[in-house]
């Protein structure tokens, strides 16, 4: 499986479960809403630091973003 797609799918699921919009999460993490949208679509290749900051904003472990279903 393509890791960008896996991260995007996990990110979308975790964000929805947290009840946050992309805009609200963008404010928490310091990323643009456009970047987060592309990440959810599997069109961005996030760094380890990016994964950590997003996970922190979601209140989950960074491992959750790369965990296979």
Secondary structure, 3 states (H helix, E strand, C coil): CCHHHHHHHHHHHHHHHHCCCHHHHHHHHCCCHHHHHHHHCCCCCCCHHHHHHHHHHHCCCHHHHCCCC
